Amino acid sequence: MKKSFLFFMIGVGISLSAQRSIAIWPTGQMPNSEGLKLETVEEKEGRITQIREAELFAFLPAKEERKSMAVIIIPGGGYGHLTYDLGGFSYAKWLNTLGITAFVLNYRLPTSPDLVQRELAPLQDIQAAVKRIRKDALQYGISPDKIGVLGTSAGGHLAAMVSNISTDYTGLKGDWENISSIPDFAVLVSPVIDLGEFAHKGSRDHLLGEKASPEKIAEYSMQNRVTAKTPPTLLIHAQNDNAVPVINSILYYEAMMKHKVKGALLIFPEGEHNIGVSNKTGLTDHWKKLCADWLDKVSP
């Protein structure tokens, strides 16, 4: 009974902060699962270490102010937890002030005991989320061809994955197969990109395991996956980020330039690994205005 009450309280806390919860997988169709009955675990306020099933939390601006654009926010947490509040809900509320519909994705972590193949689960969940929002776009008053992603830290790595991996790993059939899982644009904030020399070790170990092969590391280093089909991307990083070195964003942007992908790279002298809706310096805080202007141009 005590365990059930704890889970109920966690659910209430999340639901009160968002407007509605959306299951991304049709009943019985979640892939890459051993079939375990897991519970959502929030070991620290605002940080989830295990989820029962991937879901989206919708934040909708007033209809009179709503633009046709939507953004799926992918929280970070080193692939070991989800910072759904600070790295998710806060961005969603800010986007709402711009008239942009936002959805926060709580995705399956690769550390989950339920997974058959650990590194595929987060990608499957964000691919299904993009398909879900496109499929239901009209009911939210948004356009299916103006769906972007915003990922922070390890969530930025996942945003880069869904931007560049065209193989559909969802396994969804029927009319789902005709819906693209590639977003129309991406915003990467302090993103994990490289899983080799400049890796955030925790993210790499959680995603690929501690004994990942050089081939697997290269495959999941996202600067190696950029092509001419990569969607327009805005990268935001701080030069003094000691958790995820700024070279991660630089490597991705260099790959974008090589393949003539539209986008921009913003590097601020300060901000550490904490660039968000609230920042310690006014200079770093300018990222929001620059991002808002970029979004207006990338998807008018």
N, C-alpha and C positions, 0 to 999 in steps of 0.2 A: 504493500500500500504506500509506503514511504517513497519508493522509487517512482511509482506512478504519479504521485503528487509532485515530485520534483520535475518530472517531464512536463506535466501540465503547466507548472509555473513558467518553465522555460518557453513553452509554446505561447503562453499568454503574453510574456514579455516581448517576444518577437512580433506577435500579431498586433499589439497595441502600437508599435512603432511604425508599422507599415499599413497600407490601406487594404491590401488583400493578398492572400497567398495563392499561388498557381502551381499545380503539379505539372511538371514538364513531360513526364512519361505517361502514355496511355496505360491503363490498368494492365498489369501483368507483362508489360513489354520493356522493362528496364533491363538492358543488356549487361553482360560482364558481371553477373551476380551469382554468388553461391547459394542464394536463397535464404540467408540468415535474417532473422528478425531483429534488427538493430534499433536502438533508441537514440534520439538526439541527445548529445552530451555537451553541456556548456560548463567547462571546468573553471572558467573565469569569466566574469561579466563582459559580454561583448565578444567573446572568443569561443567558438564551437570547435570541438576536437573530433566529433563524429556526428553524422547525420543519418536519419532513418531513410530518407530518400531525397534526391535533388528537388529543389523547388525555387520558384521565383517569388519575390515580393514586389508588388506593383505600387508605384508612386505616380499618381495622375494629377497633372495641373488642372485647374478649372477649365471647362470646355471652351469658355470664351477666350482663354489665354493660350490654349494648347496648340503647339505647332505640329507639323506632320512628322517630325523626327522623333525617334526613340533611341535610348541608349541602355544596353544591358551592362550593368556594373558587376565586375568580377573581383571580389575581395581578395586581398593577399593573406599572408600568414605562413609563408615558407612551405606550402603544401602539407603543413602539419596541423594547422588550425585555420579557421576562417574568422577574420576580423570584420564580421558582417555589419557592425554598427559604425565604427570610425572609418573603416575602409569600404563601406557599402552604403548604409542608410544616409550618412552625412552627405555623400556625393549626390545621392538621389534627391535629397531635399534641395540642394543647391541647384541642380539641373531643373527642378520644378520651377524655381524662380525665373528661369530663362524661358519658361513655357515648354520645356522638353519633358516628355514622358520618360520615366526611368523604371528599370526593373533590376532588382538586386538578386544575383544568383548565388544560392548556397549549393555548392557542388560537392560531389563525393570526393573525399580526400584519398590519395593513393595509399595512405596508411591504414585504410579500412580493412578489417579482417574478412569482409564479404566479397572482395574482388578476386576475379580470376586473373586479370592482367592489370596490374596496378597503374601503369602509366597511361592507360587508355581511358580510365573512368572520368577524370575531369574533362577531357576533350569530348567524350561522348555526351556529357551533360551540357556543355556550352553549345555544342552543335544542335542538340535537341532543343535547347532554349531559343536559339536563333530561329529554328524552324517553327517552334510554337508561336513566337511573337509574330512572325511573318504570316502564319496561317490565320491568326486571330486579329490581325492588324486593324481591320475595319471596326471591330467592336471597341477598340481603344481610340478610334479616331486618328490613327496614324497611317503612314504610308508603308507598305511592305518593302519598298526599295529605298527606305531611309532608316535602316536599322543598323546601329553601330554598337561598338563595345568600348568600355572603359575599364582597364585593368590596372591594379596597383601591385607593385612588387611581384610576388609569384603569380598574382592575378594578371599582371602584365604579360608574364610568360604564357599564360593560358590564352590571353587575348591574342598574342602573336601566333600561337598555335592554330587557333580557329581561323585566323586571317590567312594562313598559308597552307594548311593541310586540307586539300580538296577531297581526299577520300572520305566518304560518308561512313562513319563508324557507328551510327545510331542503330542500324538494323531496322529502322521503321519502314513499313511497306505501304502500298496503296498510294494515295495522293501525297503522302509525306515524301515519297521518293523524288517528286518533282519540285520540291522546295529547297532552295539553296541554303547551305549552312554557313556560307562565307558572308561575314558582315560587309556593309557598304563603306564603313570607315572605322578607324580605331584610334583611341587615345590611350597611350601607355605612360603611366606615371611611375617613375623610379622602377622600371621593369627589370626583372630577371630575364636576360636574353641568352647569354653564354653559359653553358654548363661545363665548360672546360677550365681553361686557365683563370678566367675572371668570374668563376661561378660563385653564387651564394651557396655554400656547401650544404646547408640544411635543406634548401629547396631541391638541390640535385639528389641528395641521399633519400629524401622522402619520395621523390617522384620516380627515380630509377633504381633505388637501392644502393647500398654502400659499395657494391662490387660491380658497378656498371662498366661495360666494355667501352673502349675508346670509340668504337663504331656507334654504340647507342648514345654516347655523350654527344658525338658530332651530329647524329640524327635529330636530337632534341635541343641542339643549340640553334636558336631561331634565326640568327643571322645567316645560317646556311640554307634556310628554306624560303627566303625572299625570292620572288619572281616578278615578272612584269604584271602578273595578275594580282599581286598583293594590293589590298585596298588602301586608299589614302590614309596616312598615319601621322599623328602628332605625338612626338616624344617629349617628355618633361622629366628633367633630372636635376639633382644638385651636385655641384662639383665636390662638395665635402661629404658625400654619402659614403659612410664607412661600412655599411652593411652590403649594399649592392653597388659596386664601383660604377662610376659614370661611363666608363668604357663600354658597358653593356649597351647603353642607348646609342653611343657613337658607332659601334659595330653594326647595329641594326640600320642606322641612318646611312652609313656608307653602302650597305647592301641595297638600300632603297635607291640611292643615287645611281648605283651601277645598273640597276634595272629600270631606271626612270620612273620610279613610283612617286607620286605626288605626296608631299608632306612637309613637315617642319620639325626642327629639333631645338628645344629651349633648354639651355643649361644655365642654372642660377648659381652664383658663388656660394650661397648658403641655403639651408633647408634640410641638410642631412637626409635621413631616410624617413622624413616626416612631412613631406609636401602633401598638403590636404586642403580642406576648406578653411581651416584656421592655420596661420603661419606666424612664425616669430618675427619675421621681418617684412616690411612693406614691399620691398623689392620682390621677394619670393611670392608674395601674395598676388602679384600682377599676373601670375600664370592663369588665374581664373578669367580675367578679362581677355587675355590673349587666346585662351582656349575657346571662350564664347565667340569671339570674332572668327576664329578658324572654323568652328562648327557652322557658323552662318554662311561661310563661303564654300565649305566642302559639300554641304547638302542644303541649298537655299530652298 
